[in-house]
Each structure stands twice: as structure tokens, then as C-alpha cells.
């Protein structure tokens, strides 16, 4: 008999495999951006982000050994986690070869304002925030959801400041008045 935990661990393995595919795509796109004269910023916080995301999946797996499947909450969290992945894919498709996990800005390229960028400044980070909450809650891992959501907010604060500074005045002008994460939400400015 397959247990709910075994299914959850399979789900986490799928997420880990997805991340490896994303890393490959990111490296290719980063190399293309650098070849077009791109400049990288924010390198200092990047290893912290990688460690956080790696530890996140490990923590989900570990805590799930001590938690039962939470029923309806687990199913709702799974729907939210799948929604976060859908938003992430929409971001990747919208940015095309400009998407990568680093902060690389190619001088002279106009800001992307299609896809979810029509509504918010940082849809990928909105997806990550949702994922940090939802993925652990699929199997009732509320400690992981709380701890890693809090840590992620600290990292995102640093990341977003670095990214917005690197994107510069043209980006700031293009996204003026647009909320950071949620349509109609706060974070304008």
C-alpha cells in the first residue's frame, strides 16, 4: 500500500527534478544574457537563496515523517502549490530567454511587460512565496511552512532591492504604480 507520505515524497522529488531543469535553463539563459553584454548584480545573496531552497525541500521531507496528511487542507495546499507552478511557468514563458535565477541586466533591453508582468512587478517571487507556504502544508508540515516562509521573506527583501536597483530608472518608470506581488495589492512605489 502506498502511503500519503510516499506520495508526498514523490511530489517533492518531482519538484526537485523541476528545479534541476530550471537550473539548466537558467544557466543557458544567463550565458546568453552575458553574451549580449549583461551585467550581473546581487551575487552575494545568491548562495543563501540556493541553500534556503535546498534546505526547504529537505525540511519538507524530514518533517513529513512526523505529520499525517491533513485531509482537505492538504488538498487545498496541493492546489495552491500547483497554481504557484503555473504562475512560475507563465513567468518563464513571458520572459523567454531573459529568464534566469540570477540578477542579470542587459543594458538597453526594454522591461518585459507582458504576461503576469502586466499586473505585478515580481510575479515569480509571488509564486515562490505561495510555494513556500503551500508545499509544506500539502503534508501538514506547518513548522517548515512558517520557518522557511519567514526566512524567504528576509532573502526576498535583499533580492528585490538588488534586482530593482540593477534594473534601474527605465524599469522603475515602466512599473511605477504597479504592485510588487498581488494585483491591486500594496508595494507600489
Secondary structure, DSSP 4 states (H G I P E B T S, - for coil): ---HHHHHHHHHHHHHHHHHHHHHHHHHHHHHHHHTT-EEE-HHHHHHHHHHHHHHHHHHHHHGGG----THHHHHHHHHHHHHHHHHHHHHHHHGGG--SSEEE-TTPPPP-SGGGGT-S-HHHHHHHHHHHHHHHTTT-HHHHHHHHHHHHHHHHHHHHHHHHHHHHHHHHHTTT--SSSTT-S---
